[in-house]
Amino acid sequence: MWMDETVTSLKHTIKEKLDLSFSVTNEQLMEMIEQEVFSYSFDGYLTAGQNYQLVMRLFNSFRGLDVLQPLVDNAAITEIMINRHDQIFIEQNGRVQLTEVRFESKEKLEDVIQAIVARVNRAVNESNPIVDARLLDGSRVNVVLSPVAIEGPSMTIRKFPESPLTLNDLVEKGALTDEAALFLTRLVKAKYNLFIGGGTGSGKTTFLNALSQYIPDDERIITIEDSAELQIRTVPNLVRLETRNANTEGKGEITIRDLIRSSLRMRPNRIIVGEVRGSEALDMLQAMNTGHDGSLSTGHANSTEDMLSRLETMVLSGASLPVEVIRKQICSAIDVMIHMHRLRDRSRRVTEISEIIGLKGGEVQLNPLFQFVEKGEDKDGRVIGELQATGCKLLSADKLSMAGMML
């Protein structure tokens, strides 16, 4: 492509004229780039549009994310998947497609990766080839380097909207009904402990963000995440905590478990754990059981029952406890389970809301309150259906009563 060759050539020229590592402002760099592009355009007969593309491509190669910057800036793109330096997919409007965008080399992709992880004080290399990070706008980033990634560096960027979606937005999108949204907002205000389960890309974090907007603004909230991405903007007394990887000597790691334990000494009203994946599940359950009602968290699973089983497995990975003891912990800690699902038409829906009502015969018992009922497809293949009340009533209404709310 002429653009790739031109960028390489002009970039080399600019590097020779400027010391880009010392006291060069963005304005100075942009001015130099524009001068070089104007000079090149005079001989190369470029259009105004091509000039602009060339200027921005050069600037982004020095100070932005190189060829990724336009994709990151495009609000319609929700996910960017870099399989290797010359193969980049995007998700837009629920559809995944291959782009014509490519890095000039594997080394350039590696440079961009190092710049991203360095901004959040993380390191990725051959000895530590997998890392989670984030962009300045809060987008979630996962990086895998070789030799783990066989065809070279791979990176996935999960973008989030500048303004987090509200429950009303999700109702308009068909993710749940007004009735279910009102029910959940009452549970949040009344300090029920809620756990959101679902598969990858089902919308768990988005839904957690939406629910968190109904936390009373006079409470103190501690959020705990692997990579900070929650966007809670309605609570002023907020502390955001993020894990840290070990350094090159294998020291200095700070885990979710460490942060949960520390948060208990920070006088929180509620603790929000972005996602539980392992032994920290026990700490999360114990935090919910020690007076931190109204806590929220998420986890990966294919159904509510599967999420309960996974919680047991996660606790067992860090503690030798009888299964019955773990199940009692789950029953006393979590009040309501919410399950998200990404349907075959790529829409994200709440498919189940169930109350945990205790143990029977050693098994956790669920009281299904809302379930998604499918009614077929329209002519475009979109799933027709909605979340419907089952007719079962919330059995544990004590927190609603204490909050002055009626069923």
N, C-alpha and C positions, 0 to 999 in steps of 0.2 A: 504494500500500500504506500502511496506517495506520502501520506501523512506520517507514517512511522519513520520513513527514511529522512524526511524533512526535519522532524523533531530531533532525531539523533544528530543530524548535522548541525542544526542551529543550537542545540543544547551544548555541543562541544565548543562552538564559537563563544557562547555566553560564558561558559566556565573559564575560558581562557582570559576573558576580559574582566571578570569579577571574582573576588574572593567571597564566595557565597556562604562561607562558614563564619564570617566576621563582620558584624555591624552593617548588614545589608537589610534594610527594611523591605517590607512587602511592596511599598510604593516604588522604591528604587529598583527593585527586581522587575516589577511590572513595566516600568519605564524602559529599562534595558531590553526587555523582551519585545516590547512594541516597536522599538527602534530597529531591532534586528529583523523582525517580521516584515516591517514596512520596507526595509531595504531588499529583503528577499522577494517580497511581493512585487516590487517595481520591475524586477527581472523575470519573475515567474508568472506574472499575469493572474494573480489570485483574485477571486471575488471577495466582496466585503464579508460574506458569511464564512468563507474559507479562512480569511485573515483572523476573524474572531475565534474560530475553532482552534487555529494554530496557536494564538496567543494564550488561550485558556489551557490548552493541552500542555504547553511549555511551562506555564506558571504552576499548574498542578503537579507536573513532574518534579518540580523543585520543592514546593511548599505544601501541596495537597496530597491526595492519594493517587496521583498519576491518572491512569485511564479510568480508575474507579470513581473519581470525584463526580463526574456527571451522573453516574448511576446512584451514588449516595445522595446527591442533591435532588434527584427526581422523586418527588413525594409519592408518586404512583407505584414505585417499586418497593416491595415489602421485604424482599430477600435477595441477596447477591451470593451466588455460589461459584467460587473459583476452584475448579477441579485441578487445573494446572495453569501455567502462565498464559497459554494460548487457547484456553477453553473456559469461558465464563457464561454461566446461566443466570437468569433473573426470574423472580416471580413477580408478576404484575397482574392485578385484577384476578388473582387466584390461579393464573396460568403460568406454567414454567416454560421458558423458551431460551434457546441458545442465542447469544448476542454475537455481533461481529467484533466486539471489543476484545483486545488482547494486549498483554504486556510485551514489550520489545524483547524481553529475555527472562529466564528463570531468576537471574540475579536481581533484576529490577523488582520482581514480585517479592523476593526476599527482603530487599531494602524497605519496601513499603510495609511489610509485616513487622520488621524490626522497629520501624518508626511508630507503628500503632501500639505495640506492646510496651515500648519505652515510655510513652505518654502516661501510662497507668502504672509505671514502676514495676513492670513484669519482664521476665526474660524467657526467650524460647531459643533453643539450640539443639544440637544432636543428642546431648545427654538429657534434655528436657524438651522433647519434640512436640508436646501437646500443651496448649495453654488457652485459657479463656481471658478475653480482654473486652474493651469497649471503645467506641469512638467518642469524640468530644460531645456529640449530640445524644449520647446514651445508647446508641445502637450496640447490640450484642455481637461479639466477634469470637469465633472459634478458629484456632490455627493448628494445623498438623503439618510438621515438616518431615522430610525424608530422614532416616530410612523407613519410618512408619508409613509415610505417604509415598508409595512406590514411584509415582510419576512426577515427583517434585512437590514443592510446597502447595498446600491446599488451605483455603480459607473460606469460611462461611460468615456472612454478615446478616444478622436479623435486625431489620430496621423497625423503629417505632415512630408513631406519629408525633409531631411536635406538641400537640395538645392531646393528652390521653383521652381515649373514648370513654364516654359516660355510659351508665346503664341505659339511659334514654337512647343513646346512639345505637347500642346493641339491640335494643328492642326494635328500633327502626330497621335494623339489618336482619331481623328475624331470628336472632340468636336465642331469644327467650321472649316471654310474654310480659305484658304490663303487670298481670297478677303475680307472676313469679318474681319479677323485679321488685315489686312493692314488698312482697314477703321477705326477700333477702335483705332489703335495706332495713327492715325492722329488726331482723336478726343481728345485723351488724351493729346497729344502734344499741340493742339490748345486750351486747357483749357475748353472743354465742361464738364458740370456737368453730371455725369453718375450715374445711380442707377441700381443695380443688384438685381433682384428678383428671387426666386426659392424656392422649397421645401427643407425639411431637407435632408442633404447629397447630394444635387444636384451639389455641387462644387462651391458655391458662393465665399467663402473665397479664394479658390485656384485661381479662375478667377480674383478676386480683386488683389491678389498678382501679378498675371501675368500682368495685366494692369498697375499696379503701377511702373513696371520696365521701363516704357516709359515716366515717369515724368522727365523733364529736371533736371540735377544734380545741377543746380545753384539755385534751389528754396528751400524754407523753408516749411517743411511738418510737420503737427501735426496729429498724429494718436490717436484715442479715441476708447477704447474697454472695454467691460466688463471683458474679460480675454485676455491679450495680446497674440496674435497669428500671426499677420501680420509679414511678413518677407521682409521688404523693404530694399534692400542692395545697391541700386544704387544712393541714395540721401544722401549725408553726413550731410546736415543740417536738421536733423530729431529729433523730440521730441515725445516719446511714452508715452501716458497717459493711466492709467488703473483705473477703478472704485474701490471703497472700501466699504465693508459692514459695517454696524453699529456694534459697540462693544457690549459686554454683557449688557451694560446699555442702549442700544438703541441709542447711540450717535456716531458721527464721520463718518456717512455715506457720501460718495461722489459718486454722480450719474453721468450718461452720460450727463444729462442736465448741471450739475455743470461744468463738464470738457469742454463741448462745449462753455459755456459762458466764462470760463477762457481762452480758446484757442484764443478767439477773441482779447485778450489783449497781445498775444504772437507774433504778427506780422507774421502770417502764410501766405504763398501764396496759399496753399491748405489745406483743412481739410478732413481727411479720417475717417469716423465713421464706425467701423467694422460692426456693425449691429444696426439698430433701431428697437425697440420693443414696445415703448410706447410714452409717452408725449414728449420725447426728439426729436421726428420727427419734431415738430414745430421749435425747436432751430436749427436743421440741415438745414431746409428749409430757415430759416432766415439767417443763416451763408452763404449759397449759394447765397442768395440775397444781401449780403452786401460786394460784391467785392472779394469773395473767389472762383473765377471761377476755374474749373478743379477739384472740389471736388468729392469724390467718397463715396458711401455707399452701404449697402445691406439690404435686408429684406426678411422675409418669406412670400411666397404667391404661389398660384397654377397657376397664369397667370399674364400677364401684367395688365389686367383690374382689377383683384383681388388685385394686389399690390397697384394700385391707390386707390382703395376703402379702403384698410387697412391703407394706409397713412392718409386718411381722418379720419378714426376712431381713429388712434393713436394721431393725433393732437387734436381731440375733447376730448380725455381722459384727457387732461391737460389744455384746454382753451375753453371758451364758445364763439366760433366764428361762424358766418354763414357759411354754407357749401360752398357757392359761393366764399367767401373770402378765404377759405382754398384751393379751387381748383385754384384760381388765384395765390396763393402762390406756389402751385405745378407747375403750368405752367411757372411761371417766374423763378423758381429755378432749375428745372430739365430739361435738354435738351434732353437726350436720355435714354430710358429704355431698359435694357437687361434682358432677361429671361432665366434661366437655368432649365433644367428638367432632372430627372433621369428616363430613359426609362425602359421598362419592362425587357430588357436584362441586366439591371443594369449599362448600360453605361451612362455617364454624357455628355449632349449636350447643346449647346446654341440653343434654339428653336425659339427665336424671338429677333430682334433688331428694336425698334420703336422710332421715334422722337415725342416728345410732341410739338404740333403746336398751342395750344391755346384752348380757350373755344368756344363752339357753342351750343346754347340752354341750357347753364348752365352745359354742360358736357365737360370733358376733351377730346380733339381730338388727335388721334394718327395717325402718318404717318408711316405705316409699311415699313421698309427698307429691312430687311432680315427675312425670315421665314423658319423653318425646314420642309422639304418635305420628307415624308416617302415613300419608294418604295417597302416595303415588308420585308421578313426575309430570311436569308440564311439557309442552312441545319442544322446549329447548333443553330438556334433560335436568332441569332444576327440581330438587326434591321438594315436594309439597308436604307440609306437616307442621306441627307446633308442639310446644311443651304444654301438657295438660295436667291439671290437678287430678290426683288419683281418687280423691274423696277421703283419704286418710287424714286425720288431724294431727297436728304437732302434739305429741304426748307430754313432752317436757316443756311446760310453759312458765316455769318459775322465774326465769330470767326476764321474760316479757313482763310478768307481773311486777317484778322488782323495779323495772324501768318505767312502770306506769303505763304500759301498753296492754291493750286487750287483744285477744285472738281474733 
